[in-house]
């Protein structure tokens, strides 16, 4: 009798909450068990001593593939064969996961208050993972043992029906996950606002950014964004019930408006670009522009596609980082448009979907470098990398659901021309979608045919590239050299990968979304008849699966290179999973479903927080962007003509090598070197289109100054070089370049960095060969940094051009820059000494200096980081002793800088590394500075006594 009452009560709850809870129950159980499996995997990998990079990738790959497939299969099998046992396993999975999440959240709270901080978190969290895994195994073993007892399953069923309904389990699991996400977003024991979720909305110093008025305005704007989206959702539901035809017209109009807004409003007129990252496509594009052949002697690790985009940009505008930025931005804008189309395809409430899609684009822009960066400063984070993959997702999600539509075939062809990464990702998406569709329909013969068509489409791109290269250059593409870049750029390579530090867990929602989507798609494969999810089978296969694969591919970047803010690369693909699901839940909530209403409220809070953050940081007065709103609001450039003039001024300013007001442009020291080289090249090379230029490394240690100087001079290398840094990275490519016999002709100009110790392997070898094949005589006009030679080939008659060795003086621009940097360092030291009592012991970053009232000269700040002489600067205080470490210290100017720096007030010792024994007394003379600079450590340590001894 009691059991019957419970059954009726359960049925009533089920009717109120909707049958959808029964449909998603296996997915939640699978996600919960996947979480426990990941905890076990982390603990086991740690005990086995697996390398951090490999451990992270194993956890990531298994979490999005093996674990969700295995766990949902197990849950499905038990639900079919032993329903009561399956229900018992489901409850055990959910509640054990809830316990694990709550325990991890409590450990995170304790770590924030613990003196050991992150180390305490790592130890305690590992113990929680071990206990959770072992405890779950013990619990399951106990339940299996108890199942053999008479009446146990009946009692267990009654207990679960009364105390662990699926609505209760769903809410408990989601709330535990949300709590863990908030607490573990980033473990920052020194953050007085707990972690970045909260601290991003508070100023680091009184009166700093964000101030109360900025925050209030951002909150109001965020509320407006969410309210508009909610209103559109309600409007669509009403139109669907009363005027379906009008709704379809309104949705098509909304798509058109959103496409225009996503492109026009997202273009960044600052054209800011990081020189080192952009050279990976700029260098090869310049090589193409001056006679190189793509994939024969011109290579980029990003593949032919982005290089061709940059090449065509240079055909329309002067070669520069600004013009390259326009080309890369166009790829990003196309990506935004395809993202809006994909959202429109995957949701029934399309007007609200595309509206929130625009909100997520805004969130993506603001998320780079935690609100202080600009996504367009690097060419490799979105459109130029993943465009063909998203195009495939849009093609597969078309309304008719054609497996091999023209758009799908185009995406396959384009990916073969684009890059190996795009090729693998597109093929995974294409083949994965076809395989699951055919497995679901049990049409195995059709699968073989579909995969054959897919392979033909995919390999047509490389085939076309090969034939075109053969016809144009008479040789096949050197795919082996291009693929050699993977030895350096892969998640397990020491060169590129960054081990996960276990302190940032804000990426977990992305992993969870992929896990649930993969489990749902696989459930539809193994259960192709019984579940009511079958009614939405095409939606899952056409939209959720491509979005999940795209999210996994973009999320793999963070898994391999665990820099916190790079997780936003996966943000827009994640939105393709999150927004349709949230809008579906919102529709259920508007229909009176209580559980859906609670889950919708959580999703709304997340979108509201993201909207506040986006409005606050993108639209701030000192924004890293110059979007249309900024140009119109701050500079009164609201017309197409004014905007066009702004772009022209930006490009012209860069090509004239004027200093740009952003932290990503060339540092002043490097810019002075490039300007000197450009002037000498233009002065002495005449009409030659190719010049031997050997300038070595930048102040950051990158081999790229020769390439940049030639770009601004509109000339290129005599040797088949693309980007010096990348050319040296691949041994096969370096050997291929040096296998060419290139000898300058008599009278040709050779431009060399006077400090030839800065030359890398490639340029030093070229210089040695040049010297062996003839003689070099210096021309008038050489500077202290750069010497220009006229080459005399051995055996040729003496050139009539006069040239001789001569004393040179440093150019005024470089001398002024160096003296200005020393003056700024003097000002900083004076401010630190004046505020010594307010400075805490330990590391001092920019916020700590601002809190102590220290005024930092603007040129010593890049974003929110301290810099000096073109490299990073770190401060450490211990009592009255302050240690200033300058990295990427300019080698060529070392001897000129050390004496004046050693004589600054308060400086008591100086060194060129972090070894106390090597520190020198001050002041230093030029003679004393010479042997120190000869060690070439590119580091300068300054020891300051903060006490006032006047």
N, C-alpha and C positions, 0 to 999 in steps of 0.2 A: 504493500500500500504506500509506504513512504517512498519507495523507489518510483512508483507511478507518479506521485506528486512532483518529485524532482524532474521527471521526464517532461511533464506538462509545463513546469516552470522554465525548463531549458528551452522548450519549443517556443514559448512566449518571448523569451529574450532573443531567440534566434530570429523570430519574425520582426521584432522591433529593430534589430541591428542589421538585418538583411542577410540573405543567403551568401553574399559575397565573402563573409567571414569564413564560411566553410570552404570556399574556393581558394582563398589565400592562405588558409591554415597550413597546408603542406609547405608552402613557400616560406612562411615564418618559421616553421619547425626546421626547415632546411637551413635557413639563414642562422638560426640559433645554434644548430649543430655545427655549422661551418665556423662560427665564431669559436666554439669550444675546440674544434679541430685546429684552428689557427693558433690558439693559445698553446695547445699541446705541441704543435709544430715548432713554435718559437722556443718553448722550453727545451725540446729535444735538440734543436739545432744549436742552441747555446751550449748545452751539455756536451755535444759532439765536437764543439769547437769549429764549426763551419765558418768560413770567412764572412765578414759582415755583408759584403756586396752580394755574394751568392745566397746568403741567408735571406736577405730582403727580397731578392727576385723569386726564390722558391716560395716564400710566403705569399707574395703577390700573385704569382702564376697559379698556384694551387687554390688560392682563395677565389679566383674568378673562373676556374675551370673544373678541376678534379673534385674538389670538395663539394661545391653545390650540386654537381651532377650525381655524385655518389650518395649524398645525403637525401636529396629529393627522391632518388630511386628507392632507397631504403624505406623512406616514409610512405611512398606510394605502394610498395609491395606489402608492407604491414597493413596499411589501410584496406587493401583488397583482400588479403588472406586472413588476417587476424585483426579485425576492426578495433576491438577493445584494446588489444596490445598496442596497436598503432596509435590510438588516442592516448594511451599511457605514455608512450615514447614521446609523443608531441608535447605533452605537459612537462615531462622531465627535461626535454631539450630547452623549452622556453624558460622554465624557472631556474634551471642551472645557469643559463646565459644571463638571466636577470641578476642572479647572485654574483656572477663573475663581473658584470658591468658595474654593479653597485660597489663591489669590493675594490675594483680598479679606481673608481671615482673617489672613494674614501682614501685610498693610498695617495692619489693625486692631491687631495686636500692636505693630507699630512705632509707631503713633500714640500708644499708651498710654505709651511710653517717650520719645517725641519732645517737645521743648520747645514746638513749635508746636501740638501736640495735635490738636484737631478740625480746624483749618485744614489741617494736614498730611494728615489723613485725607481731607478733601474733595478736595484736589488729587490725591493719589496714587490714591484710589479711582476718580476720573474717568479717570485714565490707564489703570488696569486695565480699566475698562469699554471704553475705546477700543481698547486692544490686544486684548482678548478678542474684540470684534466684528470687528475687521479680521483678526485671526489666524484666526478661524473661516471668514470669507469666503475667505481665501487658501487655507486647507486644503481647503475644499469645491471651489474652482476647481482645485486640484492633483489632487484625487481624480477629478473629472470628466474632466480631461485624461488621467489615467492609465487610466481605465476603457476607453479605446479601444485600449489595448495588449493584445496577445494574451497570455492567461494571467494577467493581473493580477487579475481577479475571483476566479479559483480560488485564487491565492495569498492574496488578502485574506480569502477565506472560511476557509481553513485557519488563517490567523493568528488571526482573531477567534475561531474555535472553540477554539483552544488557549489563548489569552491573554486573551480578553475575553468569557467566557461571560456569560450574562444574570444569573446569580447574582453574579458578580464585579462587573458593572456596577451592579447594584442596590445592593449593599452599599457600593461605593465612592461612589456618588452620595448615598446617605442619610447616610453618615458625613461626607462633605464638607459636606453641608448642615447637619448637626448641629454640626460644628466651627465653621462660619461663623456659625451662630445664636448659639452661646455667646460667641464673640469679639465679634461685632458687635451683640449685644443692645442695648447702648448704649455709645457711645464716650465714655469718661470718663477722660481722662488724669490727672486729679487724684485719682482714687479709688485708695487704696492697696490695696484688695481687688479691683482690676481693673474690675469693673462690678457693677451691682445684683444680678446672679444670685448673686454671692457676698457682696457687702457687706451685703445685707439680713439676713444671719445673724450679723453681727458688731456689737457695740455701738460707737457713735460715741465714747464715752468709757469709760474703765475703770469697771466696775461698773454701767454703764448697760444699757439694753435693746437687744437681748436678752441676758440673762445665760446662763451655761452651763446652769443647771438648767432654765430655760424652753426653751432650745434642745433639750436632751436629752429633755424631756417631749414637745416637738413632734415630734421624730424617732420616738419610741416610738409616739405616736398615729398618725403618718403610716404607719409600718410596719404598724400594726394595720389601718388603712384599706385599704392595698394587699393585705395578707394575706387579709382578709375577702373582697375582690373576687375574688382568685385562687381562694379556696376555693369561692366560689359558682360560678365558671366550671367548676371540676373537677366539682362536684356536679351541675351541669346536664348536662354531657357523660355522666356515668354514668347519670343518670335517663333521658336521651334514649335510651340503649341498652337499659335494663332496664325502666323504668316510664314510658313516654311520657305516659300519662294523669295520673299523679301529678305529672309535671313541669309539665303545663299548669296544674294546680290551684295548684302552688307559684308559678308565674310570675304568675298572676292575683293571688294573695295578696301577692306581692312588689310588684306595681304599686300595690295599695291602700295598703300600708304606706308605700311611697315617696311617694305623693301626700300622705298625712297628714304625713309627716316634712318634705317640702319646703315645706309651708305653715306648720305649727305651729312648727317649729324655726327658720324663717327670719324670723319676724315680729320687728321691731325695736321694743322698748318705749321706746326713748329718744325717738322721734317727732321727731328732729332734722331741721331743714329750713333751707336757705339762703333768706333772705327774698327776695332779688332774683329768683332762679330760680322760686321758688314763686309769686310775684306774677303770673307769666305765666298761671297758671290760677286763682289765688285772686281776682285783681281781676275778671276776667270773670264768675266764679261769683258774686261778691258783687253785681255789676251785675245779673245774672239774678235774684238773690234779692230785689232791690229794684226790680223792674219792667222790667229791660232785656229785649231780645229778641235771642236768639242769631242771629248772622249778619246782623242788621239794624243794631243799634247796639252790639253786644257781640261782640268779636273777640279771638282769641288766635292767636299764630303756631303753636301746637300743634294747632289745629283744635277742632271742637265736642266731640269725644269726651272728652278729658281735662277740659274745662270742665264737661261734664255730670257726670262722675264726682265732681268737687270740689263741684259744686252739690248733688248728692244727699248727699254727706257733710255739708255744712252744714245740710241739712234734718234731719239726725239728731243733730248736735252743734253747739256754739257755734262760729261762724266764727273760725278761728285757723289758724296754720300747722300745729299739731299735728293737728287734725282733718283738714286737707287731706292731711297726711302719711299718715294712716290710709287715706284713699281711694286715694292713689297706691300705697301698699304693697299694697292689695288687688289692684290691677292687676298688680303685680310677682308676687304670690303665684299668681295665675291663670297668669301666664306661666311660673312655675316648674313648675306642675302640667302645663301643656301640653308643656313641654320634657321632662318625665319620660315623658309618654304618647308623644311622638314618638320618644324613645329606645327605649321598649318596643316600638313598632311596627317599628323599623328593624333590630332585632337578633334573632338566633335565641337567643342566650344572654341572655335578658331579665333574669334576676335580677341577674347581674353588671352588666348595662348600667345598670339603674336605680340600683344601688349607686354605681357610678362617676359617674352623673349627679348624685347627691347630693354627691359629692366636688367635682364641678365647680361646683355652686352655691356651695359653701363657698369655692372658689377665686375665683369671681366676686365674692363679698362682700368678700373680703380684698384684691382687686386694685385697688380704687378708691383713687386717690391713693397708690399704692405702699404699701398697708398702713395708711395713716394716715387714710383717708377712709371715708365711709359712703355707699353707693350710694343710700340713700333721702333724702339731703339735697337732691337735685335731682329734679324730677318727670319729666324728659324722656329718661332714658337706657335704659329697658327697656319695662316693661309699658305705660305710658301712651303710648308711641311706636310699638311694634312688635307689640302684642297681636293685631290682626286678621291680620297677615301670618303669625304663627306658627299661628294658628287655621286659616288656609288650608292651611299645610303639614301640619298634623295631619289635616285633612279629606282631602287628596289621598293621604295615606299610610295611610288606612284599609285594613283587611285585604281587603275585597272589591274595592278599587281602583276604585270608582265615580267617574266623571269629574265628575258633578254631584250629589253626595250632598247631603242637607239641611244637613250641616255645612259643606260647601264653599259652598253658596248663602248660608248665614248669614254666613260669613266675608266673602264678596263684598259683601253688603248692609251689614254692619257697617263695613267699610272705607270705604264711601261716606259714612257718617255721621261717621267718626272724624277723618280729616285727609287732606290732599292727599298727604302722605308715605305714609300707610298705604294710600291708594287706589292710588298708583302702584306701590308695592311688592307689594301683593296682586295687582294686575292683571298685573304682570310674572311673578309666580310662577304664577298661574292660566293665563295665555296661554302662557307658556313651557312649562309641563308639557303642556298640550294640544297645542301645536304639535309638540314633539318626539315625543310618542306617535304622532301621526298621520303625521309624516314617517317614523318608523320603520316603521309599518305600511303606508306608501304609500297611505293613505286620505285623499286630498285633499278629497273631497266631505264626508267626516265632519268634517274640520278646519273648514270654513266653518260647519257647523252648530254645532260645539262653541264656536267663537269667538262666534257670535251669542248662544248661551245664556250664555256668560261675560259678554259685554257687557251683556246684559239684567240679570243678577244684580248686576254691579258698579254700573250706573247706577241701579238701583232705590233705592239708599241716598240719593244726592243728590236723586233725584226725590221721595222721601218727605220729605226735609228741606225741599225747596222747597214742597211742598204744605202741609206742617204749618206752615211759617212764614207762608205766604200766608193760611191760615185763622186763625192766631193773631194776626198783626200787620197783615194787610191789605197786605203788600208782599212782594216776592220777596227771597230772600237776596242780599246784596251780595257775590257770589263774587269780583268784581273787587277789592274791597278786601281780602278775606282773602288772595287770591293775591298781592297787592302785598307781603305780608311776604317773599315769595321774593326780591324785589329786594335785601333786606338779609341774609336767612338762606339763603345758597347757597354752595357750595364755592369760588366765584370772587369772592365779595363781599369787599371790603377790610374791611368792618365785622365780619363774623363769622369768616371763614376765618383760619387760622393757617398760614403757609407751613411746609413740611417742612424741618427743619434738617439732614437727612442724618446725624444722630447716633444716632437710635434706629431699630433694625432688628428689634425684637422682634415686629413685625407680619407679618414675612415668612411664618411658618407658615400664617397665615390666608389670605394670598394664594395660597400653594402649594396648600393644600387645595382652594380654589375652582377653581384652574387644573386640577388633576387631575380633579376631579368633572365640570367642564364638558367637558373632553376626553373623559372616559369616556362621558358621556351622548351626545355628538356621534358618537363612534365607533360606538355602538349604532345610531345613526340611519343612518350611511352603510354600516355592515356589519351588516345585520339578519339575516344567515343563517350566516356562516362562523364567527365567533368563539364560543368556549365561554362568553364573557361573556353571550351571548344567554340562557343559562339563568337568569341573574340580571338580565335586562333590566328586569323589573317593579320589582325592588328599586332599581335605579339611577334609574329614571324616577319612581317614587313616593316615594322617600326621599332619595336622594343629590341629585337635581336641586333639589327644594324647599329642602333644607338648604343647598345651595351658593348659591342665589339669596338666601336669608335672610342667610347669612353675608356675601355681597357687599353687601347693603343696609345691614346694621349696620356692616360694615367701612368703608363709604363715609363714615361720620361721622369716623373718624380720618383718612381721606384728605383730607377737606375741612378738618378742624380738628385739626391734628397736635399735639395735646397727648398726651404719651406714654401716660398711664394710660387715656385714653378708648378705647384699642384693646380694653380688656376688654369693651366693649359688644358686641363680636362674639364673645366667648368661648363663651357657651352655644350659639349657632348653630354655631360651629366644632366644638364637642363632638359635635354631631349627625353630623359627618363623621368626626371623629377616633376616637370611641369604638367605633362599629360596625366600622370598619376594623381598629382595634387588637385588638378581641375576635376578629374573624375570623382575624387573623394568630396570635393566641394559640391558637386552636383548631388551626390548622395546626401550630404549634410543639409542642403536646401530642401531635400525631400523628407527630412525629419529623422535621418539616421544619426543616433547619438554618438556611436563610436566614430563614424566618419566625421562628425562635427568636431570631436576632440582632436582627431588627427589633422583635420584641416586647420584648426587653430594653431597647432604646432608649426605646420607648414607656413602659415601666415606670419607667425612670429619670425621665422627664418627669413622670409622674403622682406619683411619690414626691417630687420636688422641689416640685411644686405643693402637695402635701398638707402638707409641712413648713411651707412659707410660710403656708398657710392656717391651720393649727393654731397657729402661732406668733403671728400678728397678730390673728386674729379673737378668740382666747381669751385674749389677754393681759389683765393686771389693769387696764390703762388703755385698754381697747378702745374704739374709736369706736362700737361697737354695744352694745345692751342686749338681747341675744337671751334666749330662755327659759333657756338654760344660765347666762348672766350673772345674770339676775334671781334664779334659785334659788341659785346658788353664792355670789354676792356680797351679796345683800340678803334672802335667806331668803324670797323670794316664789315659792313653788312651787305654790300652789293657784290655781284660777281666780279665787277671790274676791280673793286678794292681788294677782294680776296686774291684775284689773279696777280695784282701788283704785289701783294704780300709774299706770295710764293716766289715771284721773280726776284724780289729783294733778298729773300732768304737764300736762294740758289746763288745769286750773284755775290752775296756776302761771303758764302763759303768758298767759292772758286777764287775770290780775291784773298782768301786766307785771313779774313778778319775774325777776331775772337767772337764766338757765339755764346750767348747767355744760357747755356745748359751744361749740366755736369757730364754729358756723354760725348761732347765734342773733343777733338784732339787737345790734350793738355798744352799749355802755353809753351813749354820747353820743346815738345815734339813739333808743335806748329811752327816755331821759329826755325828748327832744323829743316823742315819741309819747305818753308818759304825761302830759305837760303838756297837749298838745292834747286828748287823750281827756277829761281832767278838765274843761277849759274847755268842750268840746262838751256833755258831760253836764250841766254846771252851767247853761249859758245857752240851749241849743237846745230844752229842754223835750221835748214830744212829737213834734217834727218828725222825720220819717224821713230827710230829705235836708238837708244842710248844705253851704254853700260853704266848703271848707277848702283852703288854698293854703300848703303847707309846704315846697315845693321839694325839693331833692335831699338825699340821705343823705350821711353822711361819706365814702362811697365814690363819690359823684358820680351816684348813680342817682335819677331822679325817681320817688319812690315813697312818701315819708313821709305824704303826704295820704291815700293809699289805705289805708295800714296803720293810721293813726289812726282812720279811719272804720270799718275792720273791727272794731277793738276796742271802738269805741263803738256797734257794731251799727246804723250808719247808712250813708248813701252820698251821693255827689255830687249836687248839683242839676243839673249838666250831664251829658250821656250819655257818661260816661267809664268805662273799664274798668281800665286800668293805664297810668298817666301816661307811663312810659317808652315802652311799645309804641305808645301813642296818638300820640306825637310822632314815632315812627320812620317811619310811613307817611304821606306827605303827603296822600294822598286821605282817609285816616281823620281826620287832623287837621282838614282842611277840612270834612269832614262834621260833626264835633263842633262846630266853631265856627260852622257855618251855622245852628245852632239859636239862636233868640232866647230866652235865659233871663235874666230879670231878677228879683233877689230882691224880696220884698215888704217893705213898711215894717215894721220891727221884727225882721226876720230877722237871724240871726247870721252873721257872716263872720269866719273864723279865718285869720289870715295870719302867716307867718313874718316877724318884725320885720326881719330882714335879707333884704329882697325880692330882693337880687341872686342868691339861690339859686334863684329861680323859673325854670322853663324856659319855652319858647315858649308852651305851652298855658296854663299857670297865669298867666303875665304878661299874656297877652291877656285872660283872664277877669277879672283884677284891673283892668286898664285899662277894660274895658267896664263893670265894676261901678262904678268911680269916676265914669265919664261919665254913668251913669244915675241917680245919686243921691249922697248923702253918707254918709260913715262916721264914726262917733264911737266912741271907745275906751271900753270898759267897765272898771270896777274888777275886778281879778283878773288882768289881763294880766301877763305875765312879761317878763323881759329877752329871751327867745328868741321868744315868741309873743305876738301882740296879738290880742285879740278885739274885734270891732266890732259895733255895732248899725247896721243899714242903714236909711237914710231915703230912700225913692224920691222923685225930683224931682217936685214938684207935689202930693204928698200932705200932709195936715195934719201938723204937728209931733207926733212920738211923745211920749207922756207919760213914757216911760222915761228916766231921768236917765243921762247918760253924759258924761264929760269926759276930757280928757288928764290924765295923772298920771304921777308918777315911779314906777318899778317897781324891784323888787330881784330879783336872780337867785334862783331857787328853790334851796333847800338841797341837793336831790338833785344838781342839775347842778353847783352850786358844789363840792360834796364830790367829785364824780367828777373834775372838772378838777384840783382840788388833789391828789387821789390819783394821777392820772396824772403830774403833775409830780414828785411824790415818788418814783414808780416810776422815772421817767427819771433822777432824781438818783441813786437807788440803782444803776442800771445803769452810769452814768458813773463812779461811785465804784469799782465792781467792775472796770470796764475799766482804770481808771488803776492800780488795785492790781495787776492782772495784766498790765501792759503788756509786761513782758519775755517773757511766754509767748505773746503774741499774734503771729502771723505777719503779714507785710505782705500786702496785697491784700484782697479781699472777705472779710468775716467773716460766716458764717452761724451758726445756732444750734449745730450740731455743733462748729464751730471754737471758739466761746465755751466750750462744755462741756469740750472738750479742754484749754483754757487755765485751767480752774478758775473761770470767771466764773459767778456765780449770777445768773440772769436772773429778774426778778420774774414770777410766773405770768401776770399780766395783759398782759405784753409778748410772750406766746407764743400763737400760734394754730396748732394742729397741731404741725408742726415748723418753723414760720416765725416770724420776728420781726415784731411789729406794735406800733403805738403810736397813740393817739388815733384808733382805729378804722380805720387804714390801714396799709399795709405799711411796714416800716422796713428800711433797708439801711445797712450799715456798711462803711467802707473805711479801712484803716490804711496809712499811709506814714510810716515812721520813728516820730517822736513825735507825728505829726499824725493825728487820727482824724476822719473825716467821717461824720456821721450824717444820713441823708436820710429825712425823714418824708413820706410821700405820703398823699393824701386827708386833708390836715390840715383840721380843722373850721373852715370859714370864719367861722361865726357867733361862735366863741369865740376867734378869732385874736388880737384886741386884748387879751383878758384873759390869754392864754397867753404871748405873746411876752415881756413884761417879766420874769416870774418865770423863764422858761427861760433868757433871756439872762444872768441873774444866777447861774446854777448854777456851782459850783466847777469850774474847768477849762475852761469855755466861753470862747473868745477872740474868736470872730466868729460872726455869724449872718446868714442870708440867706433869701430866699423863692423862690429858684430855684438852678440849678446854675452860674450865671455868677459868676465870681470878682469881677468889677467891681462887682457889686451887693451883695456882702457888707458888713455893717455892724459897726462896733465895738460892744462891749458894756460895760456893760449898757444896755438900751433903756428909755426912759420910755414912758408911755402915748401921749404926743404923737408920739414917734418911731415907735411901732408902728402908729399909725393910717394913714399913707400906705403903709407896707409891706403891711398887710392889705388896703388898698383895691385893690391890684393883682390880688388874687384868683387867685394861682397855685396855691393848694391844695398847695403844697410848702413844707417848711421844711428848711433845711440848717443843721446845727449843727457848728461846727468846734471840736474839743476838743484842748487840749494835754495829752498823757498824762503829761508830766513833773510830778513832785511838787515844787512851789516853796514848800512850807511852811517 
